[in-house]
Amino acid sequence: MAKDSVVKGDRPGVPLRGWIVPVFVVSLLAALMGTMYLGYTSDPDKNLHDFPVALVNSDDGDVLDGRTVNIGDQISDALTSKIPADKIDLRLIGWNEARRQLQDGQIYGAIVIPSDFSKRLSILAAASVVPGDVERPVISVHTNPRAGTYASQIVQRVTDRAMKQVNATVGTQLTEQVKAKLQPAPGAAPTELSGAARLQLAKPIDVVVSPYRPLPEGTGQGLSAFFYTLILLFSGFSCALIIHAMVDNVLGYVPAEYGPWYRHLQPVAISRWRTLIVKWAMAVIAAPIISGIFLGIATLMDMPIDHPLALFLYGTLAISAVSVTGLSILAAFGTAGLLVNMIVFVILGLPSSSGTIPIEATPRYIAYLAHFEPMHQIYLAVRSILFFDAHLQSGLGTGIWMTVFGLALGLVLGAVATHAYDLRGLHRLGVSHKTTPGALVE
């Protein structure tokens, strides 16, 4: 009779902390989610730090009134002083280096002053008093949409503000220079600038914004890399949870519930270490299958993939690393491992991934997480394969290295934890089982 009472659940009352702790844990989890998710989306412009933009000054200068002037140097100095250094990492480099960094996704944009800038500006000044057609000198702003669409918008906003001030400053100087040349000789009638000339000199620089290597169609304006990363990580995360629960049910350590019924098999005498090896093997077998499914679906959806083999192989590695590490965390922490996995792979992972908002536009505590959070490493590798020709320098090298490191860390954690439990005699067979093998109990 005593045995039956145990099966039906008759036992002394649950302590008060048994009801309070779940609410407390859920509340802490909600606070963490709010801090991470709302913190990184609240004000990206305010959170800007170390945002990499190149400044290329190719201006050769010009000779005006017998002296050499270089307006490009003046503009470079003005931009360096006006653009806040604590927010923007303004890199003064040549065009070849800027192009390389754009191609590898190391900068989000480039401001380019052409070689004939000063010459064209002097021609513009002369044309304001001499009839004839003339074009305003151009400063080009190249955005890098492959590094992030939102990052390109930030580049435009930053350069718009800076170039408006530069345009106004140069326009004032140019107007004063032209007025000085128009000073009449003694006794002569004064010469005034026309209204059209004043307008032309007030804003002498034409700022042209254009994307460097625009994204192809079928990429969701660059979001395809983020969502491909998302399904790789979520599939690895889900793979760990599903394999953990279903294998434990088959081995008789966890009941399987079907509505009001549950099935609890006779437990198998197997060590924690051997159990974990079985789960790892299943995850590694499933990883290439899942990666192949994702690649096939992406192909059917006409998603442009120039390096399908690289995407398949890295997808397999990423899914294996996440699922193996997730299984190790579950083996080490038990039920609490569910919470640990959710925090590590999801709650901390999404804000620090840089898939939607660049990491340089998030609070610094989130940017710090990107150094080791799995989702950011996976995103760098996937983005490199999809948008940057799978160059190792564009994030693929970092993504592979960090994913392998995470996989190794998961293997070590699982091996050490399960061996430690087994050696100390903390066997799972110590649990009392009251049902018969394969029985369905209501």
Number of C-alpha atoms within 10 A of each C-alpha: 5 7 9 11 10 12 13 10 8 10 9 6 6 8 8 8 10 9 10 10 11 11 12 12 12 12 12 12 16 13 11 15 17 13 13 21 16 12 17 24 15 12 13 20 14 11 17 20 21 14 21 18 26 27 21 22 22 17 18 18 18 19 12 12 7 7 7 12 16 17 21 23 17 13 18 18 11 16 19 18 11 14 17 14 13 10 17 19 18 20 16 17 15 14 19 10 13 23 18 13 21 26 21 22 24 18 23 27 31 30 27 23 26 19 14 17 24 24 19 21 22 16 16 23 21 15 16 21 17 10 8 8 8 13 13 18 21 18 19 17 23 24 28 29 24 29 28 24 21 20 26 21 15 22 23 18 13 16 21 15 12 17 21 14 15 20 19 16 16 21 21 16 14 20 21 13 12 17 14 10 11 14 13 12 8 7 6 8 9 10 12 13 14 11 9 10 16 17 14 18 25 18 19 25 24 14 20 12 17 16 15 18 15 14 18 13 11 15 17 14 16 24 17 20 25 24 16 21 25 20 16 28 26 18 20 29 25 16 25 28 18 15 18 24 14 16 17 19 19 18 17 21 20 18 17 18 13 10 7 8 12 16 21 23 23 18 19 13 11 12 18 21 19 13 16 22 17 13 23 24 12 18 24 18 13 17 26 19 13 20 23 18 13 18 20 13 11 17 13 9 10 11 17 17 18 14 13 17 13 17 24 21 14 23 28 22 21 31 31 32 28 30 32 31 26 30 33 30 24 22 23 20 14 12 11 12 18 17 16 16 21 15 15 15 19 20 20 21 24 22 28 31 26 25 26 19 19 24 27 22 25 26 22 15 12 24 20 13 17 21 12 15 23 26 30 25 28 31 25 25 31 27 29 26 25 23 28 23 16 21 16 16 15 25 23 26 17 16 25 19 13 21 26 16 14 21 22 15 16 21 20 13 18 26 19 14 17 22 17 15 17 14 10 9 11 14 15 16 14 8 9 8 16 13 16 12 13 13 13 16 14 10
